[in-house]
């Protein structure tokens, strides 16, 4: 398996609470990135973020205002 060094990087993963997004979020975290999980299911995102050392944010990527809000919160958090 390939490994990458994402130290001092922030990765935003949409749909990061589970499935492919959850796996990608874990890979970024394993590589040293600070991970922001953007997901509709905040409860599930919080659980996965805690498991991988990331941070969850509520976000509906189909709603521009929601994306702007998640972006602002992510920048403030990291």
N, CA, C and O atoms as CSV, one atom per row, in Angstrom:
chain,resi,resn,atom,element,x,y,z
A,1,UNK,N,N,0.831,-1.181,0.000
A,1,UNK,CA,C,0.000,0.000,0.000
A,1,UNK,C,C,0.879,1.249,0.000
A,1,UNK,O,O,1.899,1.300,0.687
A,2,UNK,N,N,0.481,2.239,-0.764
A,2,UNK,CA,C,1.217,3.499,-0.820
A,2,UNK,C,C,0.963,4.310,0.445
A,2,UNK,O,O,-0.131,4.277,1.008
A,3,UNK,N,N,1.984,5.035,0.880
A,3,UNK,CA,C,1.823,5.949,2.001
A,3,UNK,C,C,2.283,7.334,1.564
A,3,UNK,O,O,3.198,7.478,0.754
A,4,UNK,N,N,1.644,8.322,2.105
A,4,UNK,CA,C,1.958,9.705,1.775
A,4,UNK,C,C,2.123,10.499,3.054
A,4,UNK,O,O,1.544,10.159,4.085
A,5,UNK,N,N,2.912,11.556,2.984
A,5,UNK,CA,C,3.126,12.416,4.142
A,5,UNK,C,C,2.298,13.686,3.969
A,5,UNK,O,O,2.607,14.539,3.137
A,6,UNK,N,N,1.248,13.791,4.766
A,6,UNK,CA,C,0.377,14.966,4.736
A,6,UNK,C,C,0.548,15.826,5.986
A,6,UNK,O,O,-0.355,16.580,6.348
A,7,UNK,N,N,1.685,15.718,6.637
A,7,UNK,CA,C,1.967,16.515,7.821
A,7,UNK,C,C,1.843,18.001,7.481
A,7,UNK,O,O,2.289,18.443,6.423
A,8,UNK,N,N,1.236,18.759,8.383
A,8,UNK,CA,C,1.027,20.200,8.220
A,8,UNK,C,C,0.046,20.546,7.105
A,8,UNK,O,O,0.044,21.668,6.599
A,9,UNK,N,N,-0.785,19.584,6.727
A,9,UNK,CA,C,-1.817,19.806,5.707
A,9,UNK,C,C,-3.190,19.624,6.335
A,9,UNK,O,O,-3.342,18.910,7.326
A,10,UNK,N,N,-4.185,20.277,5.751
A,10,UNK,CA,C,-5.576,20.074,6.152
A,10,UNK,C,C,-6.302,19.469,4.967
A,10,UNK,O,O,-6.230,19.982,3.851
A,11,UNK,N,N,-7.002,18.372,5.220
A,11,UNK,CA,C,-7.781,17.708,4.177
A,11,UNK,C,C,-9.262,17.855,4.502
A,11,UNK,O,O,-9.696,17.535,5.608
A,12,UNK,N,N,-10.029,18.336,3.540
A,12,UNK,CA,C,-11.480,18.402,3.674
A,12,UNK,C,C,-12.045,17.231,2.882
A,12,UNK,O,O,-11.778,17.091,1.689
A,13,UNK,N,N,-12.826,16.390,3.555
A,13,UNK,CA,C,-13.407,15.222,2.904
A,13,UNK,C,C,-14.923,15.332,2.979
A,13,UNK,O,O,-15.508,15.253,4.060
A,14,UNK,N,N,-15.558,15.514,1.819
A,14,UNK,CA,C,-17.016,15.554,1.783
A,14,UNK,C,C,-17.535,14.123,1.853
A,14,UNK,O,O,-16.961,13.211,1.259
A,15,UNK,N,N,-18.619,13.944,2.580
A,15,UNK,CA,C,-19.149,12.598,2.782
A,15,UNK,C,C,-18.194,11.751,3.598
A,15,UNK,O,O,-18.119,10.536,3.417
A,16,UNK,N,N,-17.462,12.397,4.499
A,16,UNK,CA,C,-16.394,11.730,5.237
A,16,UNK,C,C,-16.824,10.897,6.423
A,16,UNK,O,O,-15.972,10.351,7.123
A,17,UNK,N,N,-18.116,10.781,6.673
A,17,UNK,CA,C,-18.587,10.046,7.848
A,17,UNK,C,C,-18.541,8.537,7.668
A,17,UNK,O,O,-18.431,7.800,8.648
A,18,UNK,N,N,-18.625,8.064,6.410
A,18,UNK,CA,C,-18.686,6.618,6.181
A,18,UNK,C,C,-18.350,6.301,4.727
A,18,UNK,O,O,-18.139,7.201,3.915
A,19,UNK,N,N,-18.307,5.036,4.421
A,19,UNK,CA,C,-18.086,4.597,3.046
A,19,UNK,C,C,-16.745,5.035,2.499
A,19,UNK,O,O,-15.744,5.077,3.214
A,20,UNK,N,N,-16.742,5.365,1.204
A,20,UNK,CA,C,-15.504,5.777,0.541
A,20,UNK,C,C,-14.939,7.033,1.203
A,20,UNK,O,O,-13.733,7.120,1.434
A,21,UNK,N,N,-15.796,8.000,1.507
A,21,UNK,CA,C,-15.334,9.223,2.160
A,21,UNK,C,C,-14.693,8.946,3.505
A,21,UNK,O,O,-13.683,9.558,3.854
A,22,UNK,N,N,-15.274,8.027,4.262
A,22,UNK,CA,C,-14.712,7.663,5.559
A,22,UNK,C,C,-13.350,7.012,5.426
A,22,UNK,O,O,-12.450,7.263,6.227
A,23,UNK,N,N,-13.204,6.170,4.407
A,23,UNK,CA,C,-11.923,5.508,4.155
A,23,UNK,C,C,-10.870,6.517,3.715
A,23,UNK,O,O,-9.719,6.446,4.145
A,24,UNK,N,N,-11.260,7.448,2.866
A,24,UNK,CA,C,-10.333,8.491,2.412
A,24,UNK,C,C,-9.917,9.365,3.598
A,24,UNK,O,O,-8.742,9.702,3.739
A,25,UNK,N,N,-10.877,9.731,4.447
A,25,UNK,CA,C,-10.563,10.549,5.621
A,25,UNK,C,C,-9.556,9.847,6.519
A,25,UNK,O,O,-8.621,10.479,7.010
A,26,UNK,N,N,-9.734,8.554,6.738
A,26,UNK,CA,C,-8.797,7.795,7.572
A,26,UNK,C,C,-7.416,7.756,6.928
A,26,UNK,O,O,-6.410,7.877,7.627
A,27,UNK,N,N,-7.351,7.590,5.620
A,27,UNK,CA,C,-6.060,7.560,4.929
A,27,UNK,C,C,-5.330,8.896,5.086
A,27,UNK,O,O,-4.123,8.920,5.331
A,28,UNK,N,N,-6.059,10.002,4.947
A,28,UNK,CA,C,-5.437,11.311,5.165
A,28,UNK,C,C,-4.937,11.437,6.600
A,28,UNK,O,O,-3.822,11.900,6.838
A,29,UNK,N,N,-5.762,11.025,7.545
A,29,UNK,CA,C,-5.365,11.090,8.948
A,29,UNK,C,C,-4.138,10.224,9.220
A,29,UNK,O,O,-3.212,10.648,9.912
A,30,UNK,N,N,-4.137,9.019,8.675
A,30,UNK,CA,C,-2.985,8.119,8.836
A,30,UNK,C,C,-1.709,8.729,8.246
A,30,UNK,O,O,-0.605,8.433,8.702
A,31,UNK,N,N,-1.873,9.586,7.226
A,31,UNK,CA,C,-0.734,10.244,6.601
A,31,UNK,C,C,-0.307,11.514,7.318
A,31,UNK,O,O,0.628,12.185,6.880
A,32,UNK,N,N,-0.982,11.858,8.419
A,32,UNK,CA,C,-0.572,13.009,9.210
A,32,UNK,C,C,-1.374,14.275,8.996
A,32,UNK,O,O,-1.084,15.296,9.620
A,33,UNK,N,N,-2.383,14.235,8.123
A,33,UNK,CA,C,-3.190,15.428,7.868
A,33,UNK,C,C,-4.150,15.702,9.016
A,33,UNK,O,O,-4.564,14.793,9.735
A,34,UNK,N,N,-4.489,16.963,9.168
A,34,UNK,CA,C,-5.616,17.355,10.009
A,34,UNK,C,C,-6.833,17.211,9.097
A,34,UNK,O,O,-6.850,17.755,7.993
A,35,UNK,N,N,-7.853,16.478,9.556
A,35,UNK,CA,C,-8.959,16.126,8.668
A,35,UNK,C,C,-10.263,16.783,9.098
A,35,UNK,O,O,-10.668,16.694,10.257
A,36,UNK,N,N,-10.911,17.444,8.143
A,36,UNK,CA,C,-12.245,18.015,8.332
A,36,UNK,C,C,-13.234,17.138,7.581
A,36,UNK,O,O,-13.145,16.988,6.362
A,37,UNK,N,N,-14.176,16.561,8.317
A,37,UNK,CA,C,-15.209,15.733,7.705
A,37,UNK,C,C,-16.448,16.587,7.480
A,37,UNK,O,O,-17.063,17.055,8.438
A,38,UNK,N,N,-16.818,16.792,6.224
A,38,UNK,CA,C,-18.034,17.520,5.888
A,38,UNK,C,C,-19.090,16.488,5.534
A,38,UNK,O,O,-18.900,15.707,4.602
A,39,UNK,N,N,-20.199,16.472,6.260
A,39,UNK,CA,C,-21.222,15.458,6.008
A,39,UNK,C,C,-22.584,15.956,6.458
A,39,UNK,O,O,-22.689,16.805,7.343
A,40,UNK,N,N,-23.635,15.412,5.833
A,40,UNK,CA,C,-25.006,15.721,6.246
A,40,UNK,C,C,-25.328,15.116,7.608
A,40,UNK,O,O,-26.044,15.712,8.412
A,41,UNK,N,N,-24.786,13.918,7.855
A,41,UNK,CA,C,-25.066,13.202,9.101
A,41,UNK,C,C,-24.024,13.596,10.146
A,41,UNK,O,O,-22.985,12.948,10.274
A,42,UNK,N,N,-24.307,14.646,10.878
A,42,UNK,CA,C,-23.338,15.195,11.829
A,42,UNK,C,C,-23.016,14.205,12.950
A,42,UNK,O,O,-21.868,14.118,13.387
A,43,UNK,N,N,-24.017,13.462,13.414
A,43,UNK,CA,C,-23.785,12.506,14.496
A,43,UNK,C,C,-22.792,11.443,14.063
A,43,UNK,O,O,-21.846,11.141,14.791
A,44,UNK,N,N,-22.997,10.874,12.887
A,44,UNK,CA,C,-22.082,9.858,12.378
A,44,UNK,C,C,-20.709,10.459,12.083
A,44,UNK,O,O,-19.684,9.828,12.338
A,45,UNK,N,N,-20.692,11.673,11.547
A,45,UNK,CA,C,-19.423,12.346,11.258
A,45,UNK,C,C,-18.644,12.610,12.547
A,45,UNK,O,O,-17.423,12.454,12.577
A,46,UNK,N,N,-19.345,13.008,13.608
A,46,UNK,CA,C,-18.680,13.224,14.894
A,46,UNK,C,C,-18.023,11.935,15.391
A,46,UNK,O,O,-16.892,11.957,15.876
A,47,UNK,N,N,-18.737,10.812,15.267
A,47,UNK,CA,C,-18.183,9.535,15.729
A,47,UNK,C,C,-16.947,9.146,14.931
A,47,UNK,O,O,-15.945,8.715,15.500
A,48,UNK,N,N,-17.019,9.299,13.608
A,48,UNK,CA,C,-15.864,8.921,12.775
A,48,UNK,C,C,-14.701,9.889,13.005
A,48,UNK,O,O,-13.544,9.472,13.047
A,49,UNK,N,N,-15.008,11.173,13.151
A,49,UNK,CA,C,-13.953,12.161,13.410
A,49,UNK,C,C,-13.224,11.834,14.703
A,49,UNK,O,O,-11.998,11.922,14.770
A,50,UNK,N,N,-13.973,11.460,15.724
A,50,UNK,CA,C,-13.348,11.093,16.992
A,50,UNK,C,C,-12.454,9.870,16.817
A,50,UNK,O,O,-11.373,9.804,17.403
A,51,UNK,N,N,-12.891,8.913,16.023
A,51,UNK,CA,C,-12.128,7.681,15.823
A,51,UNK,C,C,-10.814,7.921,15.081
A,51,UNK,O,O,-9.833,7.214,15.314
A,52,UNK,N,N,-10.788,8.916,14.185
A,52,UNK,CA,C,-9.574,9.146,13.388
A,52,UNK,C,C,-8.809,10.396,13.809
A,52,UNK,O,O,-7.776,10.716,13.222
A,53,UNK,N,N,-9.304,11.101,14.818
A,53,UNK,CA,C,-8.630,12.317,15.269
A,53,UNK,C,C,-8.907,13.524,14.401
A,53,UNK,O,O,-8.099,14.451,14.345
A,54,UNK,N,N,-10.050,13.522,13.719
A,54,UNK,CA,C,-10.424,14.656,12.877
A,54,UNK,C,C,-11.464,15.530,13.540
A,54,UNK,O,O,-11.682,15.445,14.748
A,55,UNK,N,N,-12.103,16.370,12.748
A,55,UNK,CA,C,-13.157,17.238,13.249
A,55,UNK,C,C,-14.298,17.231,12.242
A,55,UNK,O,O,-14.066,17.309,11.036
A,56,UNK,N,N,-15.537,17.138,12.736
A,56,UNK,CA,C,-16.715,17.060,11.876
A,56,UNK,C,C,-17.396,18.417,11.728
A,56,UNK,O,O,-17.385,19.243,12.640
A,57,UNK,N,N,-17.983,18.620,10.563
A,57,UNK,CA,C,-18.736,19.825,10.262
A,57,UNK,C,C,-19.984,19.428,9.483
A,57,UNK,O,O,-19.929,18.569,8.603
A,58,UNK,N,N,-21.107,20.056,9.810
A,58,UNK,CA,C,-22.336,19.822,9.046
A,58,UNK,C,C,-22.203,20.511,7.700
A,58,UNK,O,O,-21.811,21.676,7.625
A,59,UNK,N,N,-22.533,19.782,6.626
A,59,UNK,CA,C,-22.439,20.389,5.306
A,59,UNK,C,C,-23.300,19.631,4.304
A,59,UNK,O,O,-23.264,18.402,4.229
A,60,UNK,N,N,-24.077,20.395,3.534
A,60,UNK,CA,C,-24.826,19.874,2.402
A,60,UNK,C,C,-24.169,20.474,1.166
A,60,UNK,O,O,-24.353,21.657,0.879
A,61,UNK,N,N,-23.408,19.675,0.435
A,61,UNK,CA,C,-22.641,20.206,-0.696
A,61,UNK,C,C,-23.533,20.674,-1.847
A,61,UNK,O,O,-23.048,21.318,-2.777
A,62,UNK,N,N,-24.823,20.360,-1.797
A,62,UNK,CA,C,-25.762,20.836,-2.811
A,62,UNK,C,C,-26.315,22.223,-2.471
A,62,UNK,O,O,-27.081,22.797,-3.244
A,63,UNK,N,N,-25.922,22.756,-1.312
A,63,UNK,CA,C,-26.398,24.053,-0.844
A,63,UNK,C,C,-25.191,24.971,-0.647
A,63,UNK,O,O,-24.390,24.769,0.266
A,64,UNK,N,N,-25.071,25.980,-1.511
A,64,UNK,CA,C,-23.891,26.847,-1.492
A,64,UNK,C,C,-23.696,27.524,-0.136
A,64,UNK,O,O,-22.565,27.652,0.333
A,65,UNK,N,N,-24.777,27.956,0.489
A,65,UNK,CA,C,-24.665,28.606,1.797
A,65,UNK,C,C,-24.111,27.637,2.837
A,65,UNK,O,O,-23.348,28.041,3.715
A,66,UNK,N,N,-24.484,26.376,2.748
A,66,UNK,CA,C,-23.979,25.358,3.669
A,66,UNK,C,C,-22.479,25.146,3.453
A,66,UNK,O,O,-21.725,24.999,4.415
A,67,UNK,N,N,-22.055,25.130,2.199
A,67,UNK,CA,C,-20.632,24.967,1.879
A,67,UNK,C,C,-19.839,26.167,2.398
A,67,UNK,O,O,-18.765,26.001,2.977
A,68,UNK,N,N,-20.364,27.364,2.193
A,68,UNK,CA,C,-19.688,28.558,2.707
A,68,UNK,C,C,-19.554,28.508,4.228
A,68,UNK,O,O,-18.509,28.859,4.777
A,69,UNK,N,N,-20.607,28.075,4.896
A,69,UNK,CA,C,-20.584,27.978,6.348
A,69,UNK,C,C,-19.567,26.943,6.824
A,69,UNK,O,O,-18.811,27.198,7.762
A,70,UNK,N,N,-19.549,25.782,6.182
A,70,UNK,CA,C,-18.591,24.738,6.548
A,70,UNK,C,C,-17.164,25.196,6.273
A,70,UNK,O,O,-16.255,24.916,7.055
A,71,UNK,N,N,-16.970,25.894,5.168
A,71,UNK,CA,C,-15.639,26.415,4.838
A,71,UNK,C,C,-15.157,27.387,5.915
A,71,UNK,O,O,-14.028,27.289,6.396
A,72,UNK,N,N,-16.024,28.317,6.282
A,72,UNK,CA,C,-15.666,29.308,7.300
A,72,UNK,C,C,-15.330,28.610,8.626
A,72,UNK,O,O,-14.339,28.952,9.271
A,73,UNK,N,N,-16.141,27.648,9.025
A,73,UNK,CA,C,-15.905,26.929,10.290
A,73,UNK,C,C,-14.614,26.125,10.230
A,73,UNK,O,O,-13.892,26.029,11.223
A,74,UNK,N,N,-14.324,25.552,9.076
A,74,UNK,CA,C,-13.093,24.768,8.912
A,74,UNK,C,C,-11.859,25.654,9.005
A,74,UNK,O,O,-10.889,25.303,9.677
A,75,UNK,N,N,-11.891,26.786,8.341
A,75,UNK,CA,C,-10.761,27.713,8.389
A,75,UNK,C,C,-10.538,28.197,9.816
A,75,UNK,O,O,-9.396,28.289,10.266
A,76,UNK,N,N,-11.617,28.507,10.532
A,76,UNK,CA,C,-11.479,28.945,11.915
A,76,UNK,C,C,-10.924,27.838,12.809
A,76,UNK,O,O,-10.144,28.110,13.722
A,77,UNK,N,N,-11.323,26.592,12.551
A,77,UNK,CA,C,-10.891,25.462,13.392
A,77,UNK,C,C,-9.431,25.079,13.151
A,77,UNK,O,O,-8.736,24.653,14.073
A,78,UNK,N,N,-8.976,25.230,11.920
A,78,UNK,CA,C,-7.627,24.783,11.592
A,78,UNK,C,C,-6.699,25.945,11.280
A,78,UNK,O,O,-5.523,25.734,10.983
